[in-house]
């Protein structure tokens, strides 16, 4: 008798996704509002309107679909992994004003909301890469009329964009020389926000948190990117990384609290990585 192997986690997840997609399609089909291509308008589906507009009637069965928290998380994580793994056509092909920035657009939207709310005067970015994100943040500061970016990296990648609100510092973000250079530029009146996206090992991120988190001002944030790696939910074999570092650093913290509102779009490269100083 041939051995019957149990379905793999992937097979189970694929089956569940098909079920969820079918359920979602039923919800869409049974909605009482129909968007027609012919009129381009959101129309009421009362009988008289349906006859006048020659739109087929919709089913009356509008039983709500019960989405459990586990179902939502499984579906969001599956899409997260798919989107991340198609990197050459997704996050590696994301640009701001012609400059590559390796970011999730959902996160970029949240970042502009935080910058508008906090209005930092000093934005410390650990991890310059090609400078696309530094330009993005500087552009936001142009729009609100305040703020400057101090961007740190251990090496220069190409020719990062030049902007009057950006200063690039070359060196390790955990070296005392760089830390002192940044600290010397902060005045008591500054509002400081910190953004970590350099070396993704747990030890390095922990060192950055120890150095720069104390510089964050009350009501502002430290944001830890790429905490989605090492299985949170991507790259499960990475090893301890940003997520492990931030959990270790912030556990029991009386100075910082996690802000889950920043992850309300269900997918973020900064998994559990938005921390507001009290």
Residue, then its C-alpha position, 0 to 999 in steps of 0.5 A: x500500500x502506498x504511503x499517504x503523506x499529509x499535505x504540506x503547509x504550503x498546500x494547506x495555505x494554497x487551499x485556504x487562499x482559494x477558499x478565501x478568494x471564493x468567499x471574497x468574490x461572493x461578497x463582491x457579487x452580492x454587494x447592493x452597490x454596483x459600479x458599471x463600466x457603462x455609466x462610470x457611476x456608483x448606482x443604487x440597485x433598487x428594482x426601479x433603478x436596475x430596470x432603468x439602467x438595465x443592470x442585472x439584479x444582484x443576489x439577496x443572500x448577503x450573509x456576512x463572511x466570517x474572517x477570523x484573525x488567523x485567516x486574515x493573518x495567513x492571507x496577508x502573510x502569504x501575499x507579503x511573501x509573494x510580493x517580497x520574493x518577486x523583488x525584481x518587479x516589486x520593491x527593487x523596482x520602486x523609485x522616487x523622482x527617478x531614484x531607486x529606493x528599496x521600500x514598500x509603498x505602503x510603508x512610504x505612505x505611513x512614513x509621510x503621515x508620521x512626518x506630517x504628524x511629528x514634524x521632525x527637524x532632524x531625521x537620522x537615517x542609518x543605511x543610505x544605499x543609493x540615497x533614494x529614501x533620503x531624497x524621499x524624506x527630504x522631499x517631504x520636508x520640502x513640502x512641510x517647510x522644515x526638517x533635514x536628513x542625516x544619512x549614514x552608510x559604511x560605503x557609498x553606492x553610486x552617486x546619491x542625489x544631492x539635496x540641500x536638506x540631506x547630509x551624507x556621513x560615511x562610516x559605520x552607524x555604530x562607530x563612536x566617531x559617527x555617533x558623536x558626529x550625529x549627536x553634535x548636530x542635535x540641539x535641545x530644540x530639535x525634534x528627532x526621528x530615527x530610521x534604521x535600515x543598514x546592516x540587518x544582523x541582530x547585533x548591529x541593529x541592537x547597537x544602533x538602537x543603543x546609540x540612537x534611540x536615546x536621541x529620539x524626542x518625546x512623541x517621535x519615533x524610531x522605525x526599524x525596517x527589515x524586521x520582516x526577515x527571519x520568518x516575520x514573515x519572509x526569509x525564514x532562514x536569515x537568522x537573528x535580525x532586526x526583529x530579534x534586536x528590537x524585541x530584545x531592546x524594547x522589552x519592558x521599556x518604559x520610554x517607548x511603546x509600539x504603535x500598531x496603527x502604523x501597520x494597519x495596512x496588514x503588511x509592512x517591511x517594519x514588522x513590529x518596528x514602529x516605536x514611539x517615545x513617550 
